[in-house]
Amino acid sequence: MDKKDLKEKICKVIDENAELIMNVEKEIYDNPELGYKENYATKLVMENFEKLGLKIDENITVTGCIGTTNEKIGPTIGVMGELDAVICREHPDSNKDTGAVHACGHNIQIAGMLGSAIGLILSDALDYLDGNIKFIAVPAEEYVELAFRTGLKEKGEINYLGGKQEFIYKDLLDDIDISMMFHALDMSKDNKKVLIGPTGNGFIGKNVQFIGEESHAGGAPEEGVNALNAAMLAINNINAQRETFKDEDMIRVHPIITKGGDIVNVVPADVRMETYVRGKSIKGILDANKKVNRALIAGAKAVGAEVKITEIPGYLPLLNNEELDKMFKSNIENFISKDQISTNGSFAGSFDFGDISHIIPSLHPFIGGVKGNLHTRDFKVHDPYLAYIVPAKSMAMTIVDLLFNNAIKAKEVIENFTPKMTKEEYLDFLSDVSKEILEK
């Protein structure tokens, strides 16, 4: 069978199973779970992997699973989708207890990943491909519930708070030669449906505790040290730094106070803050992070408080691979007109897929079919075919390009790729970023 006929057969199979693919998406959407708690979604994905005859590794990082095709000689492609939801209590479909909702489209990713698996396997396309495919359902992409995840880490259940960080640490991606996934994004205001080859910000996560001294807020405020005042000054100090951030570094700092005190008539002695320091490059992130720490410490010293800063490795900036981008673009142009496809560009949000893109040649396009901004009450699927079926077909067709004819294209991509970091350098970087600062 020639490559064109093979792609057409794969797409036909995906169309025939479109209802199944959409039902899986709906089940995950109706049962949103936060990171490292995705038991329902993991079980559902495994059930579908089992029906496809994939070899399954389950609950590999608390939750999550991998389905692997029969082993053949040749490169291995990893197709990823994320299991977890985000917290957005204002969304009409959020879980009333947890606030969890799929307002970031991870349910869409799982549907697209499963759709590509269905197309490649049920069409018997694997008989014509020289290599292997791993379909990977990854937990805990959203960097939320840090206290819960820190508890898992203290119990030895995880080493890192992000799912893909944990996958890398546990050697689960060591045999992956090329990785791919997609993300949903509303581009309708620009009359676009696809964004290929974007870069994205990385970040460092920070837990901050301001430690003061309690006293009666009405009777003897002069005897206390107000930790909330320290936190407010620190935020103002960060704001004063913003003009020093280079435009090209796309720095974003957005602190929230998670605890402002205990009761209103006691001077706050224990105030907590969380923030990210985001940026387009590692150098830019580290530079901004020093300034933010300086601002936090100055806020505490101004009122005589202490500050404890716990730094947590976040995600690395998202990188693109031009060879993979071109292949994917040529395939998605079968479904989307060229004038509705954007290339390159920058996205100020952060993805743990950025970590993988520093080590392995990676593909991460954005696909439309949704309306509303990510992580907001307005986010919803608008065009199911574009959201799930088009990326499923396009990824499957790109895999055919990579693994057809003795996997020549995949071997070229691998040979031409120079990693920004080795796995060992990456893990050393995470270790270096993890630290605690106490200023009295």
Secondary structure as UniProt FT lines:
FT   HELIX           3..16
FT   HELIX           18..30
FT   TURN            35..36
FT   HELIX           39..51
FT   TURN            52..53
FT   STRAND          55..58
FT   TURN            60..61
FT   STRAND          65..68
FT   STRAND          76..82
FT   STRAND          86..87
FT   TURN            89..90
FT   TURN            92..93
FT   TURN            96..98
FT   STRAND          100..101
FT   HELIX           106..122
FT   TURN            123..124
FT   HELIX           125..128
FT   STRAND          132..138
FT   HELIX           146..154
FT   TURN            155..156
FT   HELIX           163..169
FT   TURN            170..175
FT   STRAND          178..180
FT   STRAND          183..184
FT   HELIX           188..190
FT   STRAND          194..196
FT   STRAND          199..211
FT   TURN            217..219
FT   HELIX           221..223
FT   HELIX           227..241
FT   HELIX           242..244
FT   HELIX           247..249
FT   STRAND          252..253
FT   STRAND          256..259
FT   TURN            264..265
FT   STRAND          270..279
FT   HELIX           282..303
FT   STRAND          306..313
FT   HELIX           322..332
FT   TURN            333..335
FT   HELIX           338..340
FT   STRAND          341..343
FT   STRAND          346..350
FT   HELIX           353..357
FT   TURN            358..359
FT   STRAND          362..363
FT   STRAND          366..367
FT   STRAND          370..371
FT   TURN            374..375
FT   TURN            377..378
FT   STRAND          380..381
FT   HELIX           385..389
FT   HELIX           390..416
FT   HELIX           423..433
FT   STRAND          435..439
//
